[in-house]
């Protein structure tokens, strides 16, 4: 689950206020300029930081319980004239999952003294929950459902009213029209809340709880899991099974039930206040009915539980909870909550992780590393930027330099050993993280331990991982630095020196047709000639004429592009400046898809040893409309790119191009939506700005949007068509046992099929929100009676995300 960013902004605001404030002898808070802090700000600080014993500005004693009680008393004194402000802050605090029981305890104390205030708060909480449901803010719905569930432990809510919420959610599983992703979400909300209130529900409403669990069991038994293989990080379940998240949580809940609903991980400060809650007023939570199913709503995708360590991997003084124990889920859930709440501040996030209150002898460092990699490898894509996870692990190493680097090194070795069975996109993320991490630790690693991989084939997973990692390291350093730290036994894996390859200054240049013109325009570039002079020089390469139509000579485009890129080879800035200055010539020469392909081929020829430059310049050409997304897709699958087809940078370009197209569509969709709403308002108000928005403008915007959507669809179909072609060709040759000598061992190897087929799966998964609406059209266009079983099975799995 990804959590609302507001929590992080809210915390940062509180932290900033605290750091800027001072204290006098009586512990009264003052601004740095001497003025007293407003009571509203003081309320926010106390409420938000309640339970944080390391906060020097806390009120109360040195225990969580005393701090909560002091905060409750402070709030009670302010309710009479600051009720709305207090409710607003508490509503935001209720969405901080790592402090859930602290806020439920606080609310229980408030309820014991002022039940009318708590009733008002609950009405607002119900309003917020309905709003989040209607707005499809599923992270907030999940958190609030758990918070509401815990309120029965502090005698704020009746258990029956919480069961009513569960029952309304489980009723959705009986709707025939409801897709599985929708019902999965609501079942998960129930199961993930039961560890907090299962004991009291069992004691007071045992039959109702049993009926609820029976309904969930029936749902899980009939639930399809075709999606599972697509979401697994590894293709095999050895040594750790990769379970569906609901199946795993169900087993953990049943284990909890077998243990009389007792767990040892949740910190429950309200136990100390049971006497205070004895005579509290119980409230019925307002009835919550989930909204009707909307086909346009995007529900959270199912997940696979990630496991990397078992009890044999941790030191003997620690006990790693079993994979099916409820404690394992509770610790992992707390860690995920911290990461998802504080991801905008890596230092704060790292501090919160290492300070997580735990019981028993749980190996926290191992579980932190496992959770961070679980999020990094999450499919179809991580909840946050990949760079965040790398920077977070570095901060953790700084906080615990004697422990965390050892755990991280152990994790790296485990991942490397299992890399043969790791999904391609996860191998790429592993490579990205590892290279970034090495660059922060002077590239020190026990490289000799991996020297055997240097003799493997180029498509072998470990060999490819190391080669791609070293290429990424070169992005973060320089070529000689790589040469220096790689041992001689692995020297064959060192990337080529990233120098431009300009054939018109090579030894064979004299025999090339375009050399005279290339030399001339290179001098013109050096003299900073105007575009008109360049175009005049290019006329020396005559255009061709076919059937009375003049066609620009491909050599002219190739000479101009290659020479311009060679001229701007000193840096990215030089290349950008050259492209900008002579952009007009590109627009005159590049007038077709064929000419765009020539530009991309020329770019690849010049910078074939500098992959980062290719990535950056292709993106620049796309942004400046020299080339189009569909052309890039065709170029990636072209014959020229055959040797680089499985290289990571190629798919970095592909996804970047698709993302740019998707962003353009989304931007135009929002513009049309805003314009349409404005037009409707102006249509109902004759005194407004109706003259500024005409129906023709609205139709033009809609037409533009539809044209762009058609281009997006065309891009997807081009990619899918080419994947079908290359994979079908391979599968046919394998079935017929045909050896293609021309394309060599690389094409024939199972590893080649692994890289390419998993790239296809990654493409479908990563862009599932945009591709799934075209699923019916895709099957209609690309599936025939002769379609290979691989594609049938793949799309059966893929279809499960929509059905």
N, C-alpha and C positions, 0 to 999 in steps of 0.2 A: 504494500500500500504506500502511496506517496502522500505526504501530509501537506496541509495548507501552509504556504510560505508566511502567512501572517504571524504564525507563532514565533518564527525567527525574528521578524521585524519588531514584534511586540517585545521580545526579550531584549533585543539590542537597544530599544528605546529606554527600557527600565535600567539596563546596565549603564547607559550613558548618563542618565539622571543620577544614578548612585555615585558614579565616579566623579561627577561634577559637584557633589554635595559635601558639606562638612558637618561637624557635630560640636555642640558645646558641652559643658560639664554635665548638664542634665540629659544628655543624649537626645536633644531636640535637633531636628534636621534643618540645615540652612543651605542656601545657595552659596556658590563660591564667591559671589559678589556681596555676601553679607545678608541678603534678604531671606526670609523664612520660606521654606518650600511649601507651595500650596497643598492643602489637604487632599485634593484630588490626586496629585502626584504621589503623595505619601501613601495614600490608599493603594494605588497601583503597585508601588514598590513592595509594600508589605504583603499584599495578596499574591503577587507574582512570585516572590522569593520565599514564601512560607515553606518551611521544612528544609531549607538550605542552611545547615549548621555552620558551613564555612563562610557564611555571609556575616561580616563584622557588624553590619547594621541591623541584624535581626533583633526581634523583641522576644522577651521571655527568657527561659533558661537555656541549658546546654543540651536539651533533648528535643527530639522532634515533637513529642507530645506537648511539652511546655511551650514550645514555639507556636504550635497550632492553637493552643488554648489562649495564649496571649493575643494572637492575631484575631481570634474570634471575638474576644472581649473588645479589642480596638474597633473592629467592624461594628459590633453591636452599639457602641457609643456614637457611631456616625450614621447609622441607618436612618434616623429620624429626619435628617436633612440632606443625605447623600444617597438615598436608596437607589435611584436610577443608575448613578455612576457605579455603585458597588455591583449591581446586577450585571451591568455591561462588562465589567472587568472579570467577574466570576464566569460569565459565559465564555469568555476567551480562555480563561484558565482551565476550564473544563475540557479543553481540547489539547491539553498537554498530557499525553498518555503515561509518561514516566513518573508523573506525580498524581496519578489518578486517585489512589487511596488517601493521599494527603488532603486533596480537595473534598473528597467525600466525607472525611472526618470533620473538616472545617464546616461543611454544610450541616452535618449532623449536630454539631455544637450550636450552630446558629438556630437550627430548627428546635432545639430543646428550650431555647429562650425566646425566640420570635418566629413562631410557625407561620404567621401571616406573610412575613417577608419571604420565607422559603417557598410558600405557595406561589407568590408572585414570580419568584425566580423560576420555578418549575414550569409555569405557563410560558415564560419567555424561552425556556430551554426547549419546550415542545414546539414552539413557533420556529425556532432555529432549526430543529431537526426536520420539520416538514419542509422548510426552505431548502435545506441541503439535499433532501430527497428529490425535490422538484428540479433543482439545478444540477442534479447528477454529481454532486460533490461527495463521492463515495468514501473518501478518506475520512472526512468529517463525520459522516454517518456512522462509520465503523467505530470511531473513537467515542462518540457520544452514546452509542448503544452500550458500550462497555461501561462508561461512566454511570449511566442511568441504572445499569444492572447492579453496580456496586452500592447504590444508594439504599438498597434494602438492608445492607449490613449495618447501617447507621440509623435505622428506624426513621428514614425520611419517606420512603415509598413502601407501599404494600407489595409483597411478593406477587400477588395476583395481578396487579397492574403491569408488572414487568413481564409476567407470563403472557399477558394479553398481547404485548408487543411481539414476543416470540411467535405466538400463534398466528398473528397476521402475516408475519414473514414466512412461516412455514406453509401457510395456505397457498402461497404463490407456486409451490412445487407441484400443485395439482392442476395448474393452468396449462392447457395444451399448447397455447400460443406463446407461452413464455420461453425464451431461449435459455439454454443451460447456463450461459455466463451470468444471466440475471439471477436465476435461482441459486447458483453457486455463491454469489455475493451475499445474499440474505442468510443462507445456511451458515456461511463463514462468520457473519456477524453474531449469530446465536452461539455457535460452538466456541468462538474466541472469547465470549463473555462469561460462559458457564464456570470456568475456574474461579472467578471472583465471587459467584453467588450460588454455586452448585450445592454447597452444604446446607444453606438455609432453605433453598427450594426443596431439597430432599426431605428436610425435617418437617416443613410446613405444608408442602404441596407435592408429596411423593408421587401419587398417581398421575397428576398432571405432568410432572417432569418425565415420568416413564413414558407417557403417551407422546410427549414431544420428542424424546430420544428415539422412540420406535418409528415415528414419522421420518426423522432424519436418517435412521438406518435404512428404511425402505427406499428413501430417495437416493442414498449413496449406492445401494445395491443395483439400482436400475439406471444409474447415471453412466453415460458413455465416456470413455477415456481415450478416444481416438487421438486427441491432441497431445497425449503424453510424450511420444517419441520426438515431436518437434520442439518441445520445451526442455528436454534433457540436456544437461551440459556434456555428459559423456554418453557414448553409444552403448556402453555395457554397464551393468549394475554391480560390478565387482571392483573394489571391495565393499562399496556402500550402495545399498538400494536407493534408487531415485524415485521417490514416491510422490504421488499427487498430493498436494497440500491438504485437501479435505480428507483424504483417506488417512493420512498420517495424523492429523489433528483428531479425527474420530477415534483412532486407536488410543491416542493419548488421553482423551476424555474418558474412554472406557476403563483405562488403567486407573484414572483418578476415581472413578466410580467404585472400582474394586477396592480402593484404599479408603472407602467411606468418605469420599470427597475431601480428603485432607491432602494438602500440599505444603511444601516447606519453603517456598520461594517468595511468595507475595508478602511484602511488608505491609502489615495491617495496623497502623497506629490507633485505629478506632477501638481496638480491643481494650485499651486502657480506659476508655470512656463509657464502657457498657452501663455503669451505674447512672451516668448523666443522660443516657438515651432511654432509660427504662420507662419514663413517663412521657416520651416525646409523642407529638401528634403525627400520625401516619397519614400520608397523602396518597391519593390515586393519581398516577401519571395520566395525563390526557391521552386518549386513544390515538395511536399513530397508524395510519393506513398507507402503505406504499402506493405511489402513483401508478396509474395504468401504464402498461408497456408501451414504449415509444420506440419504433424501429430505428430512429436516428440517434438514440442514446447509446453511448459507448461505455459498456460496463467493463470493470477490471477483468483482464484475461486470467485464466487459471495459471497456477504456478507449480513448479516442482521443488520439493524440499532439497536443499543443497547440503551435502555432507562431505567433509574433507578429513576430519580427525575421528579416531575412535580412542577407547581407553588405553590402548597400547602406545599411543603417540604422546601422551602427556606424562609428566613426571609422577613418580609413585606417590608423592605427598598430596596429589590432587585426585579428585574423582570426577570424571566426565559423566554427566547424566546420560543414561541410555537414550537411543534415538526415539524410543516410544514412551519415554517418561514425560509427565506433564512439566516437570522442572526444566527439561531441555527446551520445551516450547516457550515457557514463561521467560527464561533468560534470553533466548533468541528474540522473542517479541519485544522485550525491554530494550535490547541492543538496537534492533531495527527502528524502534520508536525514537531513540536518541538520535540516530543517524538521520532519520527523515525529518526530525524537528529542527536540528541545528546544522543542517548541511551548508548553510550560507557562511558559517564561521568554523573553519576547520579546527582552530585551536580550542574554542569552546567545546566543540563536538568531542574532541579527543579527551579533554578534561572530564566531560560528563561520562564518557564511556569507562574510563579507568576508575571513576568514583562511584560506579554503580553499586548500590548496596546489595550484597549477596549473602546467602546463608550457606552452610556446609562448606566443603572444600572444593568448590567449583573452580576450574582453571580458567579464569576470566580472560587472560590474554589469548588463549587458544580460541575461545568462543568469539572474541572480538574479531580476530583475524578471519575466522570462518564466516562470520556474518558480513564482513566487508567484502570478501571475495564472492559471497553469495549474491550480494547486490551488484557487484561488478560484472559477474557472469550471467546475471538475470536475463532471460529471453522473453520477449524479443529485444529489449534494450534496457539498460540500467535506468533506475529512477532518477539519477542525477548525472552530471557530467563525469566522464571517466577521469578527468584530471583531479576531481574532488577526492576520489578514493585514493589516488596516489599521494596527494598532499596530506590526507588524513593519516595514512600509514606512516608517513614521515614524521608528523607531529607526535604520533604514538611512540615512535622510536626515540624521539627527543625526551618525552616524558618518562619513559622507562628504558633507558639505554642499556641496562644490564639484562633485560628480559625480552623485550619486544623484538629486537633484531634477531635473536636466536629463534623465536617462534616463527618469524617471517621467513627466515632462511629455511627452516624445516618445511614450511608450507610451500615454498618455491620448489624445493626438491620433490615433494609429493606431487605437485602439479606437473612438473616436468616429466616425472616417471609415467604419469597417466596421459601424457599429451597425445599419444597415438590414437586414443579413443575420444579425444576432446573435440567438440564441435568447432568448425573452422572459425566462426566469428568469436568464439571464446579464446581460441588460440591467438587471434589477433589482439584481443583486449589484454590477454596475458602478456603478449609481446610489448604492447604499448605501455602497460604499467611497469614491467620489468626494466625496460630501457629508461623510463623516467626515474624510477627508483635508483638505478645504478648511477645515473648522472648526478644524483644528489649525494652519492657516497663514493665519488672518485672512481667509479667503474670497477670497484674491487669485488672480485668474486672468485670462487674456486673453479676457474675455467678448465683446468687440467682434468677435472672429474668428468667433463663432457667431451673430451677430445675424440672419443670413438665416433661421435656423431658426424665428424667432419668427413668420414669416409663413406657415409650413407649416400643414397641417391638424392638428387636435388629436390624431389617431391616427397621424400620421407618426412614425416611430421616434425621430428626433433631437429633434423637438418634445416628444414624450412623455418622453423621457429627461431633458431639461432641466427640464421642469415638475416631474417627480417628484423630481429632484435638489434643486430649490429647496424643495420641500415638506419633504424630509428635512433640508435645511439649517436650516429653521425649527424643526424638532424640537431641533436642537443650538444654536440661538440664539434669536432672537425676530423678529417680523414686521418691525419697523422696520429691523433689521440687514440683512434681505434687500433692502428698499427702497433702503437706502443704497449697497450695493455693486453692484446690478444697473444697467447703463447705461440711459439713457432709451429707447434703441432696442429694448430687450428688456423694457420695463416691462409689456407685456401678459402676460408669463409669470410675473409676481410672484404668489404665492399670495394668496388672499383673507385678510383679517384674521381670525384664528381666534377670533372672538367667538361666543357662543351666539346662536342664532336662536329666540327665544321668541315665538310668534305671539300670545300672550295679552296682550302689552304693546305690540303693533305698532299701526299706524294703523287696521288692519282689525279690531282686537280687539273693538270694540263690536258688530260684526255676527256674531261667532262664538258658537255655542250654549254652549260650555263656559266662557266668560270669567268669569261670576259665581262659579262654583265654583272655578275656577283662582285667582282673586284671593283668595278666602277661604282656600283651603288654603295659598297662599303666605304669608299672614299667620300661619297656624297654624305653618308651618315656622319662620318667624322667631321666633315665640314659644316654639319648642321644645316644641310640643304632643306629647302621647303618641299612639301609633298609634291608640288607640281614638277619640280626638277627630277624627283625620284620616278614619278610616273612616266616622264619623258624618256628616262634611261631604260625603263622596262619595255618600251616599245621596240627595242632592238630584238626582243624575243617575239616573233610574229605569232598572232593568234591563228587558230585553225578554222576552216570553213567546211561545214557539213550540210549538204542539201540547202545551200543558200543562206544558212544561219551561221553567224560568227560565234565561235566558242573560245573563251579565254584559254590560252595555252597553259596546261598544268605546270609546265616548267617555270613559267612566269611567276605563278603563285609560290611554287617551292623555293625558287631563288630568293624572292623577296622575303618570305617568312624566315627561311634559314639565316639569311644575312642579317635581318633585323634582330633576331634573337641572339645571334653571335655578337652583334654590336653591343647589345645590352646585357652581356653575360656577367658583368662584374658583380651585380647584386640584384635582389628582387626589385629594388627601387629603380635601378637603371632599366630593367626589363619593362617595368610598368610605365616609366616615362617614355620609352621608345614606342610602346604600344599606343599610348595616348597621343603622341605627336603625329604618328602616321596611321592613325585609326581610319582616316578618310580613304586611304589607299586600300585598306582591307575591305571597306564597304564597297569599293569599286570593283575589286578583283573577286571577292568571295560572294558570288551571287547564286550559288546553288549548293545542294547537299554534297555533291561531288567535290566542289572546291573547298568546302569546309573540311571534308575528310583529308584533303591534301594538306591543309594548314595543320591539322592535328598530327598527321604523319611526319611532317617537317619538324614540328615541335618535338616529337618523340625522337627523331633522328639526331637532333642537336643535343638534347638533354637526356639521352638514354642512360647515362651514368649518374644522373642527378634526379632521382625520382621525386624528391620534394619540389624541385623546380617545375617538373611536369604537372604535379598536382596543383600548385599555386597558379601557374600560367593558364592551365585549362579553365580553372575557376574564373580567372580574370577575363579570359576571352568569352566565357559564357556570360559574365556580368556585363561586358561591353557589347554583347550581341554580335560578336564576330562568328561564333558558332552557336548551335542550338542543342538543347538537351537530347533530342532524338538522334542527332548526328553523333554525339558523343557515345550514345548507346551502341550505334552501329559500328563505330570505330573500335570500341572495346572488343566486339566480337569479330573484328576483321582479321584477315590473314596476317597482317603486320604485327598484331598483338598476340599471336599464338604462343610465342615463347614466354611472354609476360602474363599470360592469361590467369594464372593462379597466384600471381604476386599481389600482395596486400594493397599496394598503392593503386592498382587498377580499380579495385572495388571501393577504395576511398574516393576516387574520382566519380565512379558510378553513383554512389549514395549521395555524394555532394550535389551532383546534378539533379537527382530526383528530389532531394530536399529543397533545392532552389525552386524547382517547378511547383512543389507542394505549397511552399510559402507564398508564391505568387498567386496561386489559386485561392488560398485562404485569405490573403490580403484583399483580393478583389471581391471575395464573397462577403467579407465584413463591410467593405465599402458599399456594396450593393444593398446589403441589409440595412445599413445606417441611412442610405439615401431613400430606400423604400419606406422606412419608418418616418422619416422627415416628410416625405411626400404625402403620406397618409394623414399626418398631423396637419400639414398645411391645407390639405383638401377639406378637412373639417373646420378650418378656421380661415375665413375669407380675409381677415385682417393680417394674416401672417405672410410668410415669404413664399407663397405659392408660385408667384411669377418667377422665382429664382430656380425652381425645380419643375421642369416640364415632363410630361409623359414620354416625350421623345428621348429626353436625357435618361430616364429610367430604363426605357427599352434598349437604348444604346449600351448602358452599363450591363444589363442582363445579357445582351448579345455578346459583349466582350467576355463576360464571365463564362458563358456557354462555349465560346470558341476556345478559351484557355482550358476549360475542362476537357474538351475534345482533344487538345494537344496532350494533356496529361494522360488521358486514356490511351492515345496513340503511343506515347512513350512506354507505358506499361506493356502494351501488346507487342511492341518491338522487342522488348527485353524478354518477355515470355516466349515469343516465337523463336528467338535465337537460342534460348536455353533448351527449348524442345529440340531444336535442330542439332546442337552439339552433343547433347546427352543421348538423343535417339541414335545418332551416328555411332557413338561409343557402344551403347547397349547392343546395337545390331551386330557390330563387329565382334563383341564378346560372345554373343549367342551363336554366331556363325564361325567363331574361332578364326577370324581373319586378322592377319598381322599386317599393319600398315607400316612398311619400312620407311617410307618417306617422312611420316610424322614421328617415328621413333618410339623408344621405350616410354618416354614421358606420357605420350598420349595413351599408350596401352595399359599403363599401370593402374592398379586399383586406387592408389593414392591420388592420381589425377581425378578420378571419378569422385572420390571423397571431397576434394577441394571444390570442385565445380558443382556437384549436386548440393552440397551444403551451402554454397553461395546462393543457389536458387532458393533453397529453403529460407535462408536469411533474408533475401530480397522480399519474399512473400510475407514473412513474419514482421519484418521491420516496418513495412509500409501497408500493414494489414488494414488500417483504417481507410486508406484510399483505394486499395485493391478489392477488398471483399464486396463492395457494391457491384463490381463488374464480374463477380464469380460465375454467374449464369452465362454471361456472354463469352467468358473465357472457355468454359466447358463446351459451349456450342461451337466455337471457332477452332479449337485446338484438339478436341477429342474425337476420335474416329473408332471404328471397329478394330483397327490395327494398333491403337495406342498401347504403348508398353505398360506393363503392370506397375512399373515404378511410378509413373505419372498418375495412374489411377489411385494407388495407395497414398501418394503424397497429397493429392487434392481431397481425398476422403478425410485425411487428418486435418487438412487446412479448413475444410468446410465446417468442421466441428466448432470452430470459433464463432460461426454465424448462426448455427442451428440451435 
